[in-house]
């Protein structure tokens, strides 16, 4: 039997048993479609989070109080953590190659003006905040560079807060009460929208020193610094640690570079993407069971055909390849159909829900199709071996 004859016999089976071939391939198609759909959503979410996370730049370093990695038992009184202070932030401004230093304190409070009130996010910041995080002031100015011990009660309103409290009136020079204290409005931020689900327009900005008093905090939540992109981040980190360790007496703080934060987020999102792919792969296994069942039935139904092929001179290996080819062709065709279905559904979901991030991953598309072919091959081995080992005489007697 020539290869062309083998291929013709394999393809003719699909024409003769159209419905059976369709239903068998459908199981694989559903499995591949599930993998593509789930991983497209997972990969889209992955890229969306990375874009949102890195939109403020990649040359950012975050310093937080407390050591993130500790060893040993309770250190008693020697294990106390010194909070990060405004003086620490001022000292970091002496670090070479730093562009901006922003002390940070956050909380929630009620904001009142002209008989209207709104509970919103209060961000205690430094004067470098807009330049550090690539945000612009729409009208007025941002917080001035006051001494930390003499910070004035100034406030800059987020776009939404301004609309809620002042409508179309000019808020500049007006006063609002935040947490019971009176603040003068000196600026309004441009609309930024949402970042990672957090509304950046529903914020008021006050000096970090005033926020520490308002929320009764002994120290800052964190300090963010921006360094020159052309500088080696490791040298900047070493300089930061040198100054803070000299001030604190030991390393009781954590320095996190943007690259480290992105690596952690990447690893978490990769695990999530593989997890949803594994969920979709369960459907592929079910499709493989379907191929095994159908091919086993096909061998029984076509016993006479197998006997005739052997009687005409077909070797065991050729019969084996015939049934393996059918199983592989079934799974490959089902896999391709699943790819088209999965991509189509993913794009339709994105068109129907634009806020849903969808990105079709080429790696998982190739992996899903390859897995479908391998599953088809594995499922077809046992029925194909059974067909190849049939005795020609016994097989012809079934006719």
NORMO-V45572 format. One record per residue. SS is DSSP state (H for helix, E for strand, C for the rest). Layout:
BEGIN
ss: (SS:SS)
END
This chain:
BEGIN
ss: (C:C:H:H:H:H:H:H:H:H:H:H:H:H:H:H:C:H:H:H:H:H:H:H:H:H:H:H:H:H:H:H:H:H:H:H:H:H:H:H:H:H:H:H:H:H:H:H:H:H:H:H:H:H:C:C:C:C:C:E:E:E:E:E:E:C:C:C:C:C:C:C:C:C:C:H:H:H:H:C:C:C:C:C:C:H:H:H:H:H:H:H:C:C:C:C:C:E:E:E:E:E:E:E:E:E:E:E:E:E:E:E:E:C:C:E:E:E:E:E:E:E:E:E:E:C:C:C:H:H:H:H:C:C:C:C:E:E:E:E:C:C:C:C:C:C:C:H:H:H:C:C:C:E:E:E:E:C:H:H:H:H:H:H:H:H:C:C:C:C:C:C:C:C:E:E:E:E:C:C:E:E:E:E:E:E:E:E:E:C:C:C:C:E:E:C:C:E:E:C:C:C:E:E:E:E:E:H:H:H:H:H:H:H:C:C:C:C:C:C:C:E:E:E:E:E:E:C:C:C:C:C:H:H:H:H:H:H:H:H:H:H:H:H:H:H:H:H:C:C:C:C:E:E:E:E:E:H:H:H:H:H:H:H:H:H:H:H:H:H:H:H:H:H:H:H:H:H:H:H:H:H:H:H:H:H:H:H:H:H:H:H:H:H:H:H:H:H:H:H:H:C:H:H:H:H:H:H:H:H:H:C:C:C:C:H:H:H:H:H:H:H:H:H:H:H:H:H:H:H:H:H:H:H:H:H:H:H:H:H:H:H:H:H:H:H:H:H:H:H:H:H:C:C:C:C:C:C:C:C:C:H:H:H:H:H:H:H:H:H:H:H:H:H:H:H:H:H:H:H:H:H:H:H:H:H:H:H:C:C:C:H:H:H:H:H:H:C:C)
END
